[in-house]
Amino acid sequence: MDYQQYLFLERNLRSVTANGRDNGRSLLGLTASVPVHTTTQEFPLAKANGALQVLKHDRINGAAVVRVS
């Protein structure tokens, strides 16, 4: 994350755990007008435990995705 651009210019970064489906729908509607780019790291199902270890030790950039097939 570019801290200078996003955090040091009087911005606040917050996390909220109480979001429901309506909040998710609202966010998805907003993303149509904002360029959102995601980064994922895929793991086959057989390596799901390894994916959890990577997450536990904060060694992933983006989101971990466990692939079934």
ROPATI-619540 format. One record per residue (C-alpha): x, y, z; residue in three letters. Coordinates in steps of 0.2 Angstrom, whole numbers, padded with zeros to 4 digits, always signed. Last residue first. Layout:
XYZALA ...
end
This chain:
-0054-0142-0047SER -0058-0136-0029VAL -0047-0120-0030ARG -0044-0112-0013VAL -0042-0093-0016VAL -0030-0082-0005ALA -0033-0064-0006ALA -0021-0050-0009GLY -0002-0051-0006ASN +0001-0066+0005ILE +0014-0069+0018ARG +0004-0063+0033ASP +0010-0078+0044HIS -0007-0085+0047LYS -0012-0082+0029LEU +0003-0093+0023VAL -0002-0106+0036GLN -0020-0106+0030LEU -0014-0108+0012ALA -0003-0123+0017GLY -0018-0131+0025ASN -0028-0129+0009ALA -0014-0138-0001LYS -0025-0152-0007ALA -0038-0139-0012LEU -0027-0131-0025PRO -0020-0114-0019PHE -0023-0098-0029GLU -0015-0081-0025GLN -0026-0066-0028THR -0024-0048-0032THR -0039-0037-0034THR -0042-0021-0044HIS -0056-0009-0041VAL -0058+0005-0053PRO -0073+0015-0046VAL -0090+0017-0055SER -0095-0001-0055ALA -0087-0003-0038THR -0101+0007-0030LEU -0114-0006-0034GLY -0103-0020-0027LEU -0102-0009-0011LEU -0121-0007-0010SER -0124-0025-0012ARG -0111-0029+0001GLY -0119-0017+0013ASN -0136-0025+0010ASP -0129-0042+0013ARG -0123-0037+0030GLY -0108-0029+0038ASN -0103-0029+0056ALA -0085-0032+0056THR -0079-0014+0051VAL -0061-0010+0048SER -0055+0008+0047ARG -0041+0017+0038LEU -0042+0036+0041ASN -0036+0050+0029ARG -0027+0066+0034GLU -0015+0065+0019LEU -0003+0052+0027PHE -0014+0037+0024LEU -0018+0034+0006TYR -0005+0043-0005GLN +0010+0042+0008GLN +0005+0025+0013TYR +0006+0017-0004ASP +0000+0000+0000MET 
end
